[in-house]
Amino acid sequence: MEPITIYKGRAAALDRKNVDTDQIIPKQFLKRIERSGFGEFLFYNWRFDEDGKERPDFELNQPHNQNTSILIAGENFGCGSSREHAPWSLKDYGFDIVIAPSFADIFKSNCMKNGMVPIALTQDEVKYLMERVSAPDYELTIDLPNQTLIDGQGFEVSFEIHPYWKEMLVKGWDEISITLQYDEEISAYEQQKKVVSST
Amino acid sequence: MGKSIIEKIWDRHIVNEEENKPDLLYIDLQYIHEVTSPQAFEGLRLKGRKVRRPDRTFATMDHNVPTVNRYFIEDDIARKQLEALDQNCKEFGIRLADLDSPEQGIVHVIGPELGLTQPGMTIVCGDSHTSTHGAFGSIAFGIGTSEVEHVLATQTLWQTKPKTLKLEVNGKLGQGVMAKDVILYVISKFGVDFGTGHIIEYCGEVFRDMSMEERMTVCNMSIEGGARAGLVAPDETTFSYIKGRKYVPKGVEFEQYVQEWKSLASDEDAVYDQEIILDGSLISPMVSWGTNPGMASGVDGNVPTFAEDIIDSKELNRALEYMGLEEGMPITNIPVQHVFIGSCTNSRIEDLRQAAEMIDGQTVQKGVRAMVVPGSQSVKRQAEDEGLDEIFKSAGFEWRESGCSMCLSMNPDAVPSGEHCASTSNRNFEGRQGAGARTHLVSPAMAAAAAIYGKFVDIRNLKKTEQVH
């Protein structure tokens, strides 16, 4: 996993609430057995019409949203299915950071396992950013160690992230290799198993 | 201060606890299916890692499997995914209920059937509807593929302790009102994210009176309210359901477990982060009209209007446009061209019995395509033993093989664009049952009635209602 510390990028606004993972990556693209190559299917049914042609009115197809790497969306982003294909497709398309007033639990966790930062801001802060991101020179800077987001034009907010996840993301660690260091504790737990039968 | 069942189970599974870290939680059981596991096994192979506890892992094939001619999988990529699961299970020594197995079925149907799911456990699967298993008094939640790999390698997960939410529904449900209606009512009232960050404990007379099948329907849809998990404390209903099942301990050992499982019940002075109390007698049979499970109304109600201001006008506009509905129209004026009875929400034997009772010698309306997809091979055999398949077939329903089928249409079963489907599944998201498909979530009895009438009807006004529920 690539470490993330200070991140700069332009943002795209998707002003919709409750964007579910069926929209982020529709089910017909979940059959691949690799982790890569999902970006071209991101928001497929919103981006393309039935003949496979781009829908010009969809937010990400608009010219000012090209070459963006931060996605700003409405509340409860990533609800529904647990498919990790959702962050895989966002990342493969080019989004490393997602900003929203709130995230669905499983999606949020899936993002952090893939070196992506989900940033929850207030409704007002999200609205403020959405109103400004279409300007060509508007850039956001995320300082993950210090948990701040600035726009270089006087807007600065801090955001919450669990210290464990922050460290994982900043250092780009592989979580399984860390957990394997707890092998003794896991074995001890298994030995004195407190509840439930064997399977 | 007392503890809730959620805290009791959580605390018993903590392997490591330290400051500034989530808890390292032991996972008793992991279910695996073909769609969310191939990349996890590949990850293990790339690092030369083993599966720590193959004996605490169980796999099946469900999402991609055809429900007719099930051995002929036209889609090359889908077939490769099934083959990959077969090879991965062989390589890592994991039990697999494949297409040849009499135990095959939807993962959330077969786990409880086999007695793998038991009270007090922590259970995960790369599938958000893992919350189903909470019906047995376990903490069961969906995870992503990276977490699937993490559990395969370590049998643990780093998890921050969730908040607790007590959802109490008191009173008696009216005739024709079922578990599906209760959970759709709750989500329509509180929204699709009221449970985010929480585990729900379902309490009160309504859930106590429910069978295990009904509790599974409720817990299944916890995730549609944003909660990763929801559970019901185990009781005599639970114990009598699991007793004698394949993987459940027998005899004296079983009785010892029952004593331990009883001790899981929440203490009377347990404190929850949130509490909700509702009156079950106020619930009508529900129908979803929009593009998420919170957009639902009683069958005796209407599609909302912009003036009512219940839903953000932009969201309402998008939903009505996609669904092809007018604001304010009565739910009973919505036409139905497809009916799907199946999915991990409502494909168990009791669900099929309720749908069959509703049919009672009537036939599917002309122009309606209706199908029943049993949740497992075991449910299918039992339904056939009871003659339910004949009731469905002679009414004009298609009788299929088990799998996820039209709940998410990864296999060939789909609804054409612009057509309406009365579905017993769990999600009415855009495109879920096919590009442009218009899904309406309902109970099995409501779905069967919609098949007969070609539109939604209030089953409480039908003579047969007295026999249902």
HADDOCK unambig.tbl for C-alpha pairs under 7 A between the chains (distance, minus, plus):
assign (segid A and resid 22 and name CA) (segid B and resid 432 and name CA) 6.74 0.50 0.50
assign (segid A and resid 27 and name CA) (segid B and resid 410 and name CA) 6.14 0.50 0.50
assign (segid A and resid 28 and name CA) (segid B and resid 410 and name CA) 5.96 0.50 0.50
assign (segid A and resid 30 and name CA) (segid B and resid 35 and name CA) 6.65 0.50 0.50
assign (segid A and resid 31 and name CA) (segid B and resid 35 and name CA) 6.35 0.50 0.50
assign (segid A and resid 31 and name CA) (segid B and resid 77 and name CA) 5.95 0.50 0.50
assign (segid A and resid 31 and name CA) (segid B and resid 78 and name CA) 5.58 0.50 0.50
assign (segid A and resid 31 and name CA) (segid B and resid 81 and name CA) 6.34 0.50 0.50
assign (segid A and resid 32 and name CA) (segid B and resid 77 and name CA) 6.53 0.50 0.50
assign (segid A and resid 33 and name CA) (segid B and resid 38 and name CA) 5.40 0.50 0.50
assign (segid A and resid 33 and name CA) (segid B and resid 39 and name CA) 5.99 0.50 0.50
assign (segid A and resid 33 and name CA) (segid B and resid 81 and name CA) 6.44 0.50 0.50
assign (segid A and resid 34 and name CA) (segid B and resid 39 and name CA) 5.87 0.50 0.50
assign (segid A and resid 35 and name CA) (segid B and resid 39 and name CA) 6.23 0.50 0.50
assign (segid A and resid 76 and name CA) (segid B and resid 193 and name CA) 6.56 0.50 0.50
assign (segid A and resid 80 and name CA) (segid B and resid 224 and name CA) 6.60 0.50 0.50
assign (segid A and resid 81 and name CA) (segid B and resid 127 and name CA) 6.76 0.50 0.50
assign (segid A and resid 81 and name CA) (segid B and resid 128 and name CA) 5.31 0.50 0.50
assign (segid A and resid 82 and name CA) (segid B and resid 126 and name CA) 6.58 0.50 0.50
assign (segid A and resid 82 and name CA) (segid B and resid 127 and name CA) 5.49 0.50 0.50
assign (segid A and resid 82 and name CA) (segid B and resid 128 and name CA) 4.96 0.50 0.50
assign (segid A and resid 82 and name CA) (segid B and resid 142 and name CA) 6.20 0.50 0.50
assign (segid A and resid 82 and name CA) (segid B and resid 143 and name CA) 5.92 0.50 0.50
assign (segid A and resid 82 and name CA) (segid B and resid 144 and name CA) 5.54 0.50 0.50
assign (segid A and resid 83 and name CA) (segid B and resid 36 and name CA) 6.85 0.50 0.50
assign (segid A and resid 83 and name CA) (segid B and resid 144 and name CA) 5.94 0.50 0.50
assign (segid A and resid 84 and name CA) (segid B and resid 144 and name CA) 5.10 0.50 0.50
assign (segid A and resid 84 and name CA) (segid B and resid 145 and name CA) 5.89 0.50 0.50
assign (segid A and resid 104 and name CA) (segid B and resid 196 and name CA) 6.49 0.50 0.50
assign (segid A and resid 104 and name CA) (segid B and resid 226 and name CA) 6.57 0.50 0.50
assign (segid A and resid 105 and name CA) (segid B and resid 196 and name CA) 6.42 0.50 0.50
assign (segid A and resid 105 and name CA) (segid B and resid 197 and name CA) 6.42 0.50 0.50
assign (segid A and resid 106 and name CA) (segid B and resid 143 and name CA) 6.29 0.50 0.50
assign (segid A and resid 106 and name CA) (segid B and resid 144 and name CA) 6.96 0.50 0.50
assign (segid A and resid 110 and name CA) (segid B and resid 144 and name CA) 5.81 0.50 0.50
assign (segid A and resid 113 and name CA) (segid B and resid 146 and name CA) 6.60 0.50 0.50
assign (segid A and resid 163 and name CA) (segid B and resid 20 and name CA) 6.14 0.50 0.50
assign (segid A and resid 164 and name CA) (segid B and resid 20 and name CA) 6.43 0.50 0.50
assign (segid A and resid 164 and name CA) (segid B and resid 21 and name CA) 5.46 0.50 0.50
assign (segid A and resid 176 and name CA) (segid B and resid 150 and name CA) 5.78 0.50 0.50
assign (segid A and resid 180 and name CA) (segid B and resid 154 and name CA) 6.62 0.50 0.50
assign (segid A and resid 185 and name CA) (segid B and resid 15 and name CA) 6.35 0.50 0.50
assign (segid A and resid 186 and name CA) (segid B and resid 15 and name CA) 6.13 0.50 0.50
assign (segid A and resid 189 and name CA) (segid B and resid 15 and name CA) 6.10 0.50 0.50
assign (segid A and resid 194 and name CA) (segid B and resid 12 and name CA) 6.46 0.50 0.50
assign (segid A and resid 195 and name CA) (segid B and resid 120 and name CA) 6.91 0.50 0.50
assign (segid A and resid 196 and name CA) (segid B and resid 120 and name CA) 6.21 0.50 0.50
assign (segid A and resid 196 and name CA) (segid B and resid 121 and name CA) 6.22 0.50 0.50
assign (segid A and resid 199 and name CA) (segid B and resid 55 and name CA) 6.65 0.50 0.50
assign (segid A and resid 199 and name CA) (segid B and resid 56 and name CA) 6.11 0.50 0.50
assign (segid A and resid 199 and name CA) (segid B and resid 116 and name CA) 6.13 0.50 0.50
assign (segid A and resid 199 and name CA) (segid B and resid 247 and name CA) 6.04 0.50 0.50
